[in-house]
Every structure is written in structure tokens, then in C-alpha cells.
Amino acid sequence: MLGKLDEHLRFNETVLSLRSQRQTVLASNIANADTPNYKARDIDFASALQGAMDNKAALNTTAKKHYPNPLQPGQALADGTPLLYRGVVQGAVDGNTVDMDVERNQFADNALRYEAGVTFINSQIKGLLAAIQGGQ
């Protein structure tokens, strides 16, 4: 029974976790908007979600004989989601690729989708509680 309940809520939990991690990446881009040679980063949300749902997590190596993770540190999030470079919309003289209009738009869009996910998971929990309590 608990397995089915976990399975029922796992998708939304994974979505919220990825949205939170993406928000951190976007905030880092905004914070480094004036840093020379900083390259804007982002994640491919659809691919990251598919990988998370397929349980394709990156493993840490603890011994010399383990195969290494092909992604170097700083190229992936803690769960193995690859960090991609955002395409240059408008280049800067100092080599910085952060476009504040794009970053603010992506940040707001991601925040809105995160809030929608929270609202959806709350309605799922309310529905489950109503089923448990007999619809009272």
C-alpha cells in the first residue's frame, strides 16, 4: 500500500526537487551577471525529469577501480543532472554570457511552475486524505 502511495506522489516530488535545483542555477546566473567571463548555465528540465524518473542517478566513485563519472565537478548537479551552457543571446565585451532579461524571465517562469507544482501536490494530498477519511 505504501509503495503505491509513494509511486503516486513521486513524480511531483521529483518535479519540485528539479525546479528547486534549477532555481538555484538561475539565481547563480543572476548573481554573476557582472562577473567577467562567467558563462550562464541551465539544465534541460525535460531530460533531467526523464532521467530522474528512470532512476538514472550518477554514482560517486569511492575506489580507484570504479569507473569515473564522465561529468567533471561543476558540470553536474549533486544528483547527476548535467549543467549546460546557455546559448549566447547578446555577447559582452568581458566574456560574460548572462542576459538579465532572459535570466529574469526564466527565473520567474520556473518560480511560477514551482508554485503550481506545490498547489498540485497539495490537492493530491487533500484528495488522499478525503479518501482515507471517507469523504467527510
N, CA, C and O atoms as CSV, one atom per row, in Angstrom:
chain,resi,resn,atom,element,x,y,z
A,1,MET,N,N,0.821,-1.197,0.000
A,1,MET,CA,C,0.000,0.000,0.000
A,1,MET,C,C,0.862,1.257,0.000
A,1,MET,O,O,0.606,2.193,-0.757
A,2,LEU,N,N,1.894,1.273,0.862
A,2,LEU,CA,C,2.758,2.445,0.912
A,2,LEU,C,C,3.538,2.626,-0.371
A,2,LEU,O,O,3.842,3.754,-0.759
A,3,GLY,N,N,3.866,1.529,-1.035
A,3,GLY,CA,C,4.568,1.608,-2.310
A,3,GLY,C,C,3.746,2.331,-3.358
A,3,GLY,O,O,4.276,3.131,-4.129
A,4,LYS,N,N,2.446,2.050,-3.387
A,4,LYS,CA,C,1.565,2.719,-4.349
A,4,LYS,C,C,1.394,4.195,-3.991
A,4,LYS,O,O,1.302,5.040,-4.880
A,5,LEU,N,N,1.352,4.502,-2.718
A,5,LEU,CA,C,1.238,5.891,-2.287
A,5,LEU,C,C,2.503,6.660,-2.647
A,5,LEU,O,O,2.439,7.795,-3.118
A,6,ASP,N,N,3.654,6.030,-2.420
A,6,ASP,CA,C,4.922,6.653,-2.777
A,6,ASP,C,C,5.008,6.873,-4.279
A,6,ASP,O,O,5.436,7.933,-4.734
A,7,GLU,N,N,4.604,5.881,-5.040
A,7,GLU,CA,C,4.624,5.984,-6.501
A,7,GLU,C,C,3.701,7.105,-6.979
A,7,GLU,O,O,4.010,7.817,-7.934
A,8,HIS,N,N,2.571,7.245,-6.303
A,8,HIS,CA,C,1.584,8.274,-6.657
A,8,HIS,C,C,2.155,9.682,-6.468
A,8,HIS,O,O,1.860,10.581,-7.255
A,9,LEU,N,N,2.963,9.875,-5.438
A,9,LEU,CA,C,3.488,11.200,-5.123
A,9,LEU,C,C,4.903,11.447,-5.667
A,9,LEU,O,O,5.373,12.584,-5.664
A,10,ARG,N,N,5.576,10.402,-6.128
A,10,ARG,CA,C,6.982,10.519,-6.538
A,10,ARG,C,C,7.196,11.480,-7.697
A,10,ARG,O,O,8.164,12.241,-7.692
A,11,PHE,N,N,6.328,11.462,-8.673
A,11,PHE,CA,C,6.502,12.334,-9.832
A,11,PHE,C,C,6.534,13.804,-9.405
A,11,PHE,O,O,7.443,14.542,-9.784
A,12,ASN,N,N,5.557,14.220,-8.628
A,12,ASN,CA,C,5.512,15.627,-8.213
A,12,ASN,C,C,6.658,15.985,-7.280
A,12,ASN,O,O,7.162,17.107,-7.322
A,13,GLU,N,N,7.075,15.048,-6.443
A,13,GLU,CA,C,8.228,15.286,-5.584
A,13,GLU,C,C,9.485,15.517,-6.434
A,13,GLU,O,O,10.282,16.412,-6.150
A,14,THR,N,N,9.647,14.702,-7.471
A,14,THR,CA,C,10.800,14.835,-8.366
A,14,THR,C,C,10.756,16.157,-9.119
A,14,THR,O,O,11.785,16.817,-9.268
A,15,VAL,N,N,9.585,16.549,-9.593
A,15,VAL,CA,C,9.435,17.818,-10.308
A,15,VAL,C,C,9.810,18.982,-9.396
A,15,VAL,O,O,10.544,19.879,-9.810
A,16,LEU,N,N,9.316,18.977,-8.163
A,16,LEU,CA,C,9.623,20.068,-7.237
A,16,LEU,C,C,11.109,20.117,-6.905
A,16,LEU,O,O,11.683,21.199,-6.788
A,17,SER,N,N,11.725,18.972,-6.754
A,17,SER,CA,C,13.155,18.932,-6.467
A,17,SER,C,C,13.965,19.509,-7.625
A,17,SER,O,O,14.886,20.296,-7.407
A,18,LEU,N,N,13.627,19.120,-8.852
A,18,LEU,CA,C,14.336,19.648,-10.021
A,18,LEU,C,C,14.088,21.141,-10.209
A,18,LEU,O,O,15.002,21.883,-10.568
A,19,ARG,N,N,12.865,21.579,-9.969
A,19,ARG,CA,C,12.556,23.017,-10.079
A,19,ARG,C,C,13.374,23.808,-9.059
A,19,ARG,O,O,13.870,24.892,-9.367
A,20,SER,N,N,13.513,23.276,-7.860
A,20,SER,CA,C,14.301,23.944,-6.822
A,20,SER,C,C,15.767,24.044,-7.229
A,20,SER,O,O,16.395,25.088,-7.053
A,21,GLN,N,N,16.308,22.960,-7.771
A,21,GLN,CA,C,17.701,22.966,-8.213
A,21,GLN,C,C,17.896,23.929,-9.382
A,21,GLN,O,O,18.914,24.616,-9.457
A,22,ARG,N,N,16.932,23.980,-10.286
A,22,ARG,CA,C,17.037,24.900,-11.421
A,22,ARG,C,C,16.978,26.345,-10.939
A,22,ARG,O,O,17.669,27.212,-11.473
A,23,GLN,N,N,16.154,26.598,-9.932
A,23,GLN,CA,C,16.057,27.957,-9.398
A,23,GLN,C,C,17.405,28.401,-8.826
A,23,GLN,O,O,17.785,29.564,-8.961
A,24,THR,N,N,18.114,27.491,-8.199
A,24,THR,CA,C,19.447,27.799,-7.667
A,24,THR,C,C,20.419,28.134,-8.793
A,24,THR,O,O,21.205,29.074,-8.674
A,25,VAL,N,N,20.372,27.377,-9.877
A,25,VAL,CA,C,21.251,27.636,-11.023
A,25,VAL,C,C,20.933,28.997,-11.637
A,25,VAL,O,O,21.843,29.765,-11.952
A,26,LEU,N,N,19.652,29.295,-11.807
A,26,LEU,CA,C,19.258,30.581,-12.393
A,26,LEU,C,C,19.638,31.742,-11.480
A,26,LEU,O,O,20.059,32.796,-11.958
A,27,ALA,N,N,19.492,31.555,-10.173
A,27,ALA,CA,C,19.889,32.597,-9.224
A,27,ALA,C,C,21.395,32.832,-9.289
A,27,ALA,O,O,21.854,33.965,-9.152
A,28,SER,N,N,22.162,31.767,-9.497
A,28,SER,CA,C,23.605,31.898,-9.638
A,28,SER,C,C,23.958,32.704,-10.886
A,28,SER,O,O,24.879,33.520,-10.864
A,29,ASN,N,N,23.225,32.472,-11.966
A,29,ASN,CA,C,23.443,33.253,-13.181
A,29,ASN,C,C,23.193,34.739,-12.929
A,29,ASN,O,O,23.976,35.591,-13.349
A,30,ILE,N,N,22.105,35.033,-12.245
A,30,ILE,CA,C,21.759,36.431,-11.962
A,30,ILE,C,C,22.806,37.060,-11.051
A,30,ILE,O,O,23.204,38.208,-11.250
A,31,ALA,N,N,23.250,36.306,-10.053
A,31,ALA,CA,C,24.249,36.829,-9.115
A,31,ALA,C,C,25.582,37.110,-9.798
A,31,ALA,O,O,26.333,37.981,-9.359
A,32,ASN,N,N,25.880,36.382,-10.865
A,32,ASN,CA,C,27.155,36.551,-11.557
A,32,ASN,C,C,27.027,37.353,-12.848
A,32,ASN,O,O,27.870,37.232,-13.737
A,33,ALA,N,N,25.997,38.158,-12.959
A,33,ALA,CA,C,25.763,38.927,-14.182
A,33,ALA,C,C,26.896,39.893,-14.494
A,33,ALA,O,O,27.098,40.238,-15.658
A,34,ASP,N,N,27.640,40.339,-13.487
A,34,ASP,CA,C,28.737,41.278,-13.698
A,34,ASP,C,C,30.112,40.636,-13.560
A,34,ASP,O,O,31.122,41.339,-13.541
A,35,THR,N,N,30.163,39.323,-13.465
A,35,THR,CA,C,31.437,38.618,-13.322
A,35,THR,C,C,32.052,38.397,-14.697
A,35,THR,O,O,31.430,37.756,-15.545
A,36,PRO,N,N,33.258,38.910,-14.943
A,36,PRO,CA,C,33.897,38.719,-16.247
A,36,PRO,C,C,34.086,37.232,-16.569
A,36,PRO,O,O,34.458,36.441,-15.703
A,37,ASN,N,N,33.827,36.876,-17.802
A,37,ASN,CA,C,33.990,35.520,-18.340
A,37,ASN,C,C,33.072,34.476,-17.714
A,37,ASN,O,O,33.292,33.279,-17.899
A,38,TYR,N,N,32.050,34.902,-16.979
A,38,TYR,CA,C,31.093,33.939,-16.425
A,38,TYR,C,C,30.177,33.473,-17.543
A,38,TYR,O,O,29.676,34.285,-18.321
A,39,LYS,N,N,29.960,32.179,-17.624
A,39,LYS,CA,C,29.092,31.593,-18.645
A,39,LYS,C,C,27.785,31.159,-17.991
A,39,LYS,O,O,27.791,30.388,-17.030
A,40,ALA,N,N,26.672,31.653,-18.511
A,40,ALA,CA,C,25.353,31.326,-17.970
A,40,ALA,C,C,25.091,29.830,-18.123
A,40,ALA,O,O,25.396,29.242,-19.160
A,41,ARG,N,N,24.520,29.216,-17.074
A,41,ARG,CA,C,24.246,27.787,-17.051
A,41,ARG,C,C,22.748,27.551,-16.892
A,41,ARG,O,O,22.017,28.430,-16.435
A,42,ASP,N,N,22.305,26.377,-17.265
A,42,ASP,CA,C,20.919,25.970,-17.079
A,42,ASP,C,C,20.875,24.452,-17.184
A,42,ASP,O,O,21.880,23.817,-17.504
A,43,ILE,N,N,19.715,23.876,-16.914
A,43,ILE,CA,C,19.540,22.439,-17.089
A,43,ILE,C,C,18.456,22.213,-18.130
A,43,ILE,O,O,17.581,23.058,-18.323
A,44,ASP,N,N,18.519,21.082,-18.792
A,44,ASP,CA,C,17.450,20.670,-19.692
A,44,ASP,C,C,16.428,19.964,-18.814
A,44,ASP,O,O,16.591,18.793,-18.472
A,45,PHE,N,N,15.370,20.688,-18.453
A,45,PHE,CA,C,14.424,20.195,-17.460
A,45,PHE,C,C,13.766,18.887,-17.899
A,45,PHE,O,O,13.650,17.961,-17.097
A,46,ALA,N,N,13.340,18.798,-19.146
A,46,ALA,CA,C,12.657,17.587,-19.621
A,46,ALA,C,C,13.580,16.367,-19.541
A,46,ALA,O,O,13.158,15.297,-19.102
A,47,SER,N,N,14.821,16.524,-19.960
A,47,SER,CA,C,15.766,15.400,-19.900
A,47,SER,C,C,16.089,15.028,-18.459
A,47,SER,O,O,16.194,13.849,-18.123
A,48,ALA,N,N,16.246,16.042,-17.610
A,48,ALA,CA,C,16.549,15.785,-16.200
A,48,ALA,C,C,15.394,15.051,-15.526
A,48,ALA,O,O,15.615,14.137,-14.732
A,49,LEU,N,N,14.167,15.450,-15.841
A,49,LEU,CA,C,12.999,14.787,-15.262
A,49,LEU,C,C,12.900,13.348,-15.756
A,49,LEU,O,O,12.622,12.439,-14.974
A,50,GLN,N,N,13.125,13.141,-17.042
A,50,GLN,CA,C,13.085,11.783,-17.582
A,50,GLN,C,C,14.153,10.917,-16.931
A,50,GLN,O,O,13.885,9.772,-16.564
A,51,GLY,N,N,15.360,11.453,-16.785
A,51,GLY,CA,C,16.434,10.703,-16.141
A,51,GLY,C,C,16.130,10.382,-14.690
A,51,GLY,O,O,16.419,9.284,-14.216
A,52,ALA,N,N,15.546,11.342,-13.987
A,52,ALA,CA,C,15.202,11.114,-12.583
A,52,ALA,C,C,14.102,10.062,-12.449
A,52,ALA,O,O,14.137,9.236,-11.537
A,53,MET,N,N,13.142,10.093,-13.346
A,53,MET,CA,C,12.052,9.115,-13.273
A,53,MET,C,C,12.528,7.718,-13.680
A,53,MET,O,O,11.958,6.714,-13.253
A,54,ASP,N,N,13.573,7.661,-14.504
A,54,ASP,CA,C,14.143,6.373,-14.901
A,54,ASP,C,C,15.196,5.894,-13.909
A,54,ASP,O,O,15.822,4.855,-14.120
A,55,ASN,N,N,15.396,6.656,-12.815
A,55,ASN,CA,C,16.388,6.349,-11.785
A,55,ASN,C,C,17.801,6.276,-12.346
A,55,ASN,O,O,18.574,5.396,-11.967
A,56,LYS,N,N,18.142,7.183,-13.237
A,56,LYS,CA,C,19.488,7.232,-13.793
A,56,LYS,C,C,20.308,8.240,-12.998
A,56,LYS,O,O,20.668,9.302,-13.506
A,57,ALA,N,N,20.591,7.906,-11.785
A,57,ALA,CA,C,21.376,8.803,-10.937
A,57,ALA,C,C,22.858,8.519,-11.117
A,57,ALA,O,O,23.270,7.373,-11.296
A,58,ALA,N,N,23.642,9.570,-11.069
A,58,ALA,CA,C,25.098,9.409,-11.159
A,58,ALA,C,C,25.618,8.866,-9.833
A,58,ALA,O,O,25.141,9.250,-8.765
A,59,LEU,N,N,26.584,7.985,-9.909
A,59,LEU,CA,C,27.150,7.394,-8.704
A,59,LEU,C,C,28.511,7.999,-8.419
A,59,LEU,O,O,29.269,8.297,-9.342
A,60,ASN,N,N,28.818,8.179,-7.156
A,60,ASN,CA,C,30.138,8.662,-6.762
A,60,ASN,C,C,31.105,7.487,-6.731
A,60,ASN,O,O,30.737,6.384,-6.326
A,61,THR,N,N,32.332,7.722,-7.157
A,61,THR,CA,C,33.335,6.667,-7.090
A,61,THR,C,C,34.032,6.746,-5.746
A,61,THR,O,O,34.377,7.828,-5.271
A,62,THR,N,N,34.236,5.585,-5.140
A,62,THR,CA,C,34.879,5.527,-3.830
A,62,THR,C,C,36.154,4.702,-3.845
A,62,THR,O,O,36.863,4.617,-2.842
A,63,ALA,N,N,36.441,4.096,-4.989
A,63,ALA,CA,C,37.652,3.291,-5.107
A,63,ALA,C,C,38.292,3.550,-6.468
A,63,ALA,O,O,37.619,3.980,-7.405
A,64,LYS,N,N,39.582,3.289,-6.570
A,64,LYS,CA,C,40.322,3.565,-7.802
A,64,LYS,C,C,39.827,2.731,-8.981
A,64,LYS,O,O,39.960,3.149,-10.131
A,65,LYS,N,N,39.263,1.567,-8.709
A,65,LYS,CA,C,38.812,0.694,-9.787
A,65,LYS,C,C,37.421,1.039,-10.302
A,65,LYS,O,O,36.979,0.456,-11.293
A,66,HIS,N,N,36.725,1.961,-9.665
A,66,HIS,CA,C,35.400,2.369,-10.135
A,66,HIS,C,C,35.538,3.174,-11.419
A,66,HIS,O,O,36.512,3.902,-11.608
A,67,TYR,N,N,34.564,3.037,-12.288
A,67,TYR,CA,C,34.552,3.859,-13.496
A,67,TYR,C,C,34.204,5.284,-13.103
A,67,TYR,O,O,33.287,5.499,-12.310
A,68,PRO,N,N,34.918,6.257,-13.641
A,68,PRO,CA,C,34.654,7.637,-13.256
A,68,PRO,C,C,33.381,8.182,-13.891
A,68,PRO,O,O,32.941,7.712,-14.940
A,69,ASN,N,N,32.803,9.177,-13.238
A,69,ASN,CA,C,31.667,9.904,-13.788
A,69,ASN,C,C,32.201,10.744,-14.944
A,69,ASN,O,O,33.160,11.492,-14.752
A,70,PRO,N,N,31.612,10.647,-16.145
A,70,PRO,CA,C,32.149,11.407,-17.274
A,70,PRO,C,C,31.993,12.919,-17.106
A,70,PRO,O,O,32.658,13.678,-17.812
A,71,LEU,N,N,31.149,13.368,-16.209
A,71,LEU,CA,C,30.978,14.794,-15.971
A,71,LEU,C,C,31.929,15.252,-14.876
A,71,LEU,O,O,31.962,14.666,-13.794
A,72,GLN,N,N,32.688,16.277,-15.147
A,72,GLN,CA,C,33.613,16.821,-14.170
A,72,GLN,C,C,32.843,17.607,-13.114
A,72,GLN,O,O,31.717,18.031,-13.375
A,73,PRO,N,N,33.428,17.817,-11.904
A,73,PRO,CA,C,32.762,18.634,-10.901
A,73,PRO,C,C,32.462,20.019,-11.477
A,73,PRO,O,O,33.286,20.605,-12.178
A,74,GLY,N,N,31.269,20.528,-11.169
A,74,GLY,CA,C,30.852,21.814,-11.709
A,74,GLY,C,C,30.097,21.669,-13.025
A,74,GLY,O,O,29.536,22.644,-13.527
A,75,GLN,N,N,30.078,20.458,-13.592
A,75,GLN,CA,C,29.355,20.217,-14.825
A,75,GLN,C,C,28.039,19.500,-14.581
A,75,GLN,O,O,27.294,19.229,-15.522
A,76,ALA,N,N,27.750,19.191,-13.326
A,76,ALA,CA,C,26.514,18.493,-12.997
A,76,ALA,C,C,26.052,18.900,-11.603
A,76,ALA,O,O,26.848,19.312,-10.760
A,77,LEU,N,N,24.752,18.774,-11.384
A,77,LEU,CA,C,24.201,18.995,-10.050
A,77,LEU,C,C,24.508,17.780,-9.188
A,77,LEU,O,O,25.018,16.777,-9.687
A,78,ALA,N,N,24.206,17.860,-7.915
A,78,ALA,CA,C,24.528,16.778,-6.981
A,78,ALA,C,C,23.875,15.453,-7.378
A,78,ALA,O,O,24.434,14.388,-7.115
A,79,ASP,N,N,22.698,15.506,-8.009
A,79,ASP,CA,C,22.013,14.271,-8.391
A,79,ASP,C,C,22.441,13.744,-9.752
A,79,ASP,O,O,21.893,12.752,-10.232
A,80,GLY,N,N,23.430,14.405,-10.387
A,80,GLY,CA,C,23.929,13.949,-11.676
A,80,GLY,C,C,23.321,14.656,-12.872
A,80,GLY,O,O,23.712,14.377,-14.005
A,81,THR,N,N,22.378,15.559,-12.660
A,81,THR,CA,C,21.777,16.311,-13.756
A,81,THR,C,C,22.836,17.197,-14.398
A,81,THR,O,O,23.438,18.024,-13.714
A,82,PRO,N,N,23.077,17.041,-15.697
A,82,PRO,CA,C,24.134,17.843,-16.333
A,82,PRO,C,C,23.769,19.323,-16.414
A,82,PRO,O,O,22.636,19.682,-16.735
A,83,LEU,N,N,24.751,20.173,-16.115
A,83,LEU,CA,C,24.603,21.613,-16.274
A,83,LEU,C,C,25.049,21.975,-17.675
A,83,LEU,O,O,26.160,21.638,-18.086
A,84,LEU,N,N,24.200,22.649,-18.398
A,84,LEU,CA,C,24.501,23.036,-19.766
A,84,LEU,C,C,24.790,24.531,-19.811
A,84,LEU,O,O,24.347,25.287,-18.946
A,85,TYR,N,N,25.531,24.944,-20.820
A,85,TYR,CA,C,25.756,26.368,-21.030
A,85,TYR,C,C,24.595,26.924,-21.834
A,85,TYR,O,O,24.145,26.317,-22.806
A,86,ARG,N,N,24.114,28.096,-21.411
A,86,ARG,CA,C,23.040,28.751,-22.141
A,86,ARG,C,C,23.653,29.405,-23.381
A,86,ARG,O,O,24.753,29.955,-23.319
A,87,GLY,N,N,22.942,29.341,-24.498
A,87,GLY,CA,C,23.424,29.959,-25.726
A,87,GLY,C,C,23.550,31.468,-25.563
A,87,GLY,O,O,22.780,32.094,-24.833
A,88,VAL,N,N,24.514,32.033,-26.240
A,88,VAL,CA,C,24.757,33.466,-26.146
A,88,VAL,C,C,23.691,34.212,-26.935
A,88,VAL,O,O,23.569,34.033,-28.146
A,89,VAL,N,N,22.918,35.051,-26.244
A,89,VAL,CA,C,21.899,35.867,-26.887
A,89,VAL,C,C,22.511,37.198,-27.297
A,89,VAL,O,O,22.334,37.669,-28.420
A,90,GLN,N,N,23.227,37.781,-26.366
A,90,GLN,CA,C,23.888,39.057,-26.621
A,90,GLN,C,C,25.226,39.016,-25.902
A,90,GLN,O,O,25.275,39.063,-24.673
A,91,GLY,N,N,26.297,38.929,-26.651
A,91,GLY,CA,C,27.623,38.832,-26.055
A,91,GLY,C,C,28.044,40.121,-25.374
A,91,GLY,O,O,27.544,41.200,-25.691
A,92,ALA,N,N,28.971,39.995,-24.434
A,92,ALA,CA,C,29.502,41.146,-23.720
A,92,ALA,C,C,31.007,41.231,-23.970
A,92,ALA,O,O,31.654,40.234,-24.290
A,93,VAL,N,N,31.541,42.422,-23.821
A,93,VAL,CA,C,32.965,42.642,-24.046
A,93,VAL,C,C,33.805,41.849,-23.059
A,93,VAL,O,O,34.892,41.387,-23.404
A,94,ASP,N,N,33.307,41.682,-21.819
A,94,ASP,CA,C,34.079,40.978,-20.793
A,94,ASP,C,C,33.922,39.455,-20.855
A,94,ASP,O,O,34.462,38.753,-20.001
A,95,GLY,N,N,33.197,38.933,-21.843
A,95,GLY,CA,C,33.047,37.493,-21.996
A,95,GLY,C,C,31.910,36.888,-21.199
A,95,GLY,O,O,31.720,35.672,-21.235
A,96,ASN,N,N,31.152,37.694,-20.483
A,96,ASN,CA,C,30.021,37.220,-19.694
A,96,ASN,C,C,28.843,36.949,-20.633
A,96,ASN,O,O,28.534,37.772,-21.495
A,97,THR,N,N,28.185,35.794,-20.469
A,97,THR,CA,C,27.070,35.442,-21.352
A,97,THR,C,C,25.710,35.559,-20.683
A,97,THR,O,O,24.715,35.099,-21.243
A,98,VAL,N,N,25.639,36.162,-19.498
A,98,VAL,CA,C,24.370,36.304,-18.796
A,98,VAL,C,C,23.577,37.449,-19.418
A,98,VAL,O,O,24.048,38.586,-19.464
A,99,ASP,N,N,22.382,37.146,-19.891
A,99,ASP,CA,C,21.451,38.159,-20.388
A,99,ASP,C,C,20.375,38.303,-19.315
A,99,ASP,O,O,19.557,37.403,-19.126
A,100,MET,N,N,20.378,39.421,-18.623
A,100,MET,CA,C,19.485,39.593,-17.469
A,100,MET,C,C,18.011,39.461,-17.837
A,100,MET,O,O,17.227,38.964,-17.028
A,101,ASP,N,N,17.611,39.889,-19.029
A,101,ASP,CA,C,16.209,39.741,-19.432
A,101,ASP,C,C,15.834,38.261,-19.530
A,101,ASP,O,O,14.773,37.854,-19.056
A,102,VAL,N,N,16.699,37.468,-20.141
A,102,VAL,CA,C,16.449,36.030,-20.270
A,102,VAL,C,C,16.444,35.377,-18.894
A,102,VAL,O,O,15.569,34.564,-18.594
A,103,GLU,N,N,17.413,35.728,-18.062
A,103,GLU,CA,C,17.516,35.110,-16.738
A,103,GLU,C,C,16.318,35.438,-15.861
A,103,GLU,O,O,15.766,34.554,-15.205
A,104,ARG,N,N,15.912,36.703,-15.847
A,104,ARG,CA,C,14.742,37.092,-15.043
A,104,ARG,C,C,13.488,36.387,-15.529
A,104,ARG,O,O,12.664,35.949,-14.726
A,105,ASN,N,N,13.346,36.279,-16.841
A,105,ASN,CA,C,12.186,35.597,-17.412
A,105,ASN,C,C,12.183,34.122,-17.024
A,105,ASN,O,O,11.152,33.598,-16.601
A,106,GLN,N,N,13.317,33.449,-17.161
A,106,GLN,CA,C,13.417,32.038,-16.796
A,106,GLN,C,C,13.210,31.832,-15.288
A,106,GLN,O,O,12.574,30.866,-14.868
A,107,PHE,N,N,13.753,32.749,-14.485
A,107,PHE,CA,C,13.618,32.668,-13.034
A,107,PHE,C,C,12.140,32.779,-12.633
A,107,PHE,O,O,11.649,31.991,-11.824
A,108,ALA,N,N,11.443,33.760,-13.204
A,108,ALA,CA,C,10.021,33.948,-12.882
A,108,ALA,C,C,9.183,32.775,-13.373
A,108,ALA,O,O,8.283,32.319,-12.668
A,109,ASP,N,N,9.471,32.281,-14.580
A,109,ASP,CA,C,8.737,31.145,-15.129
A,109,ASP,C,C,8.932,29.904,-14.264
A,109,ASP,O,O,7.973,29.191,-13.968
A,110,ASN,N,N,10.165,29.651,-13.864
A,110,ASN,CA,C,10.452,28.489,-13.025
A,110,ASN,C,C,9.779,28.619,-11.662
A,110,ASN,O,O,9.251,27.638,-11.140
A,111,ALA,N,N,9.792,29.818,-11.080
A,111,ALA,CA,C,9.147,30.039,-9.781
A,111,ALA,C,C,7.636,29.806,-9.881
A,111,ALA,O,O,7.034,29.212,-8.987
A,112,LEU,N,N,7.038,30.275,-10.963
A,112,LEU,CA,C,5.601,30.079,-11.165
A,112,LEU,C,C,5.265,28.599,-11.314
A,112,LEU,O,O,4.272,28.125,-10.761
A,113,ARG,N,N,6.083,27.880,-12.051
A,113,ARG,CA,C,5.855,26.447,-12.228
A,113,ARG,C,C,6.091,25.673,-10.922
A,113,ARG,O,O,5.427,24.670,-10.663
A,114,TYR,N,N,7.036,26.143,-10.107
A,114,TYR,CA,C,7.261,25.530,-8.800
A,114,TYR,C,C,6.019,25.695,-7.926
A,114,TYR,O,O,5.561,24.742,-7.296
A,115,GLU,N,N,5.480,26.915,-7.895
A,115,GLU,CA,C,4.269,27.173,-7.100
A,115,GLU,C,C,3.094,26.349,-7.595
A,115,GLU,O,O,2.298,25.860,-6.793
A,116,ALA,N,N,2.975,26.188,-8.905
A,116,ALA,CA,C,1.908,25.348,-9.455
A,116,ALA,C,C,2.090,23.900,-9.013
A,116,ALA,O,O,1.115,23.214,-8.707
A,117,GLY,N,N,3.332,23.440,-8.979
A,117,GLY,CA,C,3.615,22.082,-8.515
A,117,GLY,C,C,3.248,21.888,-7.054
A,117,GLY,O,O,2.712,20.848,-6.674
A,118,VAL,N,N,3.539,22.899,-6.233
A,118,VAL,CA,C,3.179,22.833,-4.812
A,118,VAL,C,C,1.657,22.781,-4.662
A,118,VAL,O,O,1.132,22.003,-3.866
A,119,THR,N,N,0.961,23.607,-5.425
A,119,THR,CA,C,-0.502,23.612,-5.378
A,119,THR,C,C,-1.065,22.259,-5.804
A,119,THR,O,O,-2.010,21.756,-5.198
A,120,PHE,N,N,-0.482,21.673,-6.848
A,120,PHE,CA,C,-0.962,20.391,-7.343
A,120,PHE,C,C,-0.730,19.284,-6.329
A,120,PHE,O,O,-1.617,18.460,-6.107
A,121,ILE,N,N,0.441,19.245,-5.711
A,121,ILE,CA,C,0.726,18.184,-4.740
A,121,ILE,C,C,-0.141,18.367,-3.483
A,121,ILE,O,O,-0.534,17.387,-2.851
A,122,ASN,N,N,-0.434,19.618,-3.128
A,122,ASN,CA,C,-1.356,19.850,-2.005
A,122,ASN,C,C,-2.743,19.312,-2.314
A,122,ASN,O,O,-3.390,18.733,-1.441
A,123,SER,N,N,-3.209,19.495,-3.545
A,123,SER,CA,C,-4.531,18.966,-3.902
A,123,SER,C,C,-4.514,17.438,-3.930
A,123,SER,O,O,-5.513,16.802,-3.593
A,124,GLN,N,N,-3.389,16.846,-4.328
A,124,GLN,CA,C,-3.274,15.385,-4.299
A,124,GLN,C,C,-3.371,14.865,-2.864
A,124,GLN,O,O,-4.063,13.884,-2.591
A,125,ILE,N,N,-2.675,15.531,-1.964
A,125,ILE,CA,C,-2.693,15.109,-0.555
A,125,ILE,C,C,-4.093,15.283,0.028
A,125,ILE,O,O,-4.565,14.418,0.765
A,126,LYS,N,N,-4.753,16.379,-0.290
A,126,LYS,CA,C,-6.129,16.585,0.189
A,126,LYS,C,C,-7.066,15.504,-0.337
A,126,LYS,O,O,-7.943,15.027,0.383
A,127,GLY,N,N,-6.873,15.120,-1.603
A,127,GLY,CA,C,-7.674,14.045,-2.171
A,127,GLY,C,C,-7.435,12.717,-1.485
A,127,GLY,O,O,-8.375,11.959,-1.244
A,128,LEU,N,N,-6.185,12.431,-1.170
A,128,LEU,CA,C,-5.856,11.200,-0.457
A,128,LEU,C,C,-6.435,11.219,0.958
A,128,LEU,O,O,-6.951,10.207,1.432
A,129,LEU,N,N,-6.352,12.360,1.628
A,129,LEU,CA,C,-6.924,12.464,2.975
A,129,LEU,C,C,-8.450,12.286,2.932
A,129,LEU,O,O,-9.028,11.645,3.809
A,130,ALA,N,N,-9.088,12.851,1.918
A,130,ALA,CA,C,-10.539,12.690,1.783
A,130,ALA,C,C,-10.891,11.221,1.563
A,130,ALA,O,O,-11.889,10.739,2.098
A,131,ALA,N,N,-10.085,10.511,0.783
A,131,ALA,CA,C,-10.338,9.083,0.550
A,131,ALA,C,C,-10.134,8.281,1.831
A,131,ALA,O,O,-10.892,7.350,2.107
A,132,ILE,N,N,-9.124,8.632,2.608
A,132,ILE,CA,C,-8.852,7.920,3.855
A,132,ILE,C,C,-9.966,8.169,4.878
A,132,ILE,O,O,-10.389,7.256,5.586
A,133,GLN,N,N,-10.425,9.404,4.941
A,133,GLN,CA,C,-11.438,9.772,5.933
A,133,GLN,C,C,-12.846,9.435,5.470
A,133,GLN,O,O,-13.804,9.643,6.214
A,134,GLY,N,N,-12.988,8.928,4.278
A,134,GLY,CA,C,-14.300,8.530,3.794
A,134,GLY,C,C,-15.079,9.682,3.183
A,134,GLY,O,O,-16.307,9.610,3.118
A,135,GLY,N,N,-14.421,10.736,2.734
A,135,GLY,CA,C,-15.094,11.840,2.047
A,135,GLY,C,C,-15.910,12.732,2.944
A,135,GLY,O,O,-16.838,13.391,2.476
A,136,GLN,N,N,-15.592,12.774,4.221
A,136,GLN,CA,C,-16.355,13.615,5.152
A,136,GLN,C,C,-16.076,15.072,4.941
A,136,GLN,O,O,-16.637,15.916,5.641
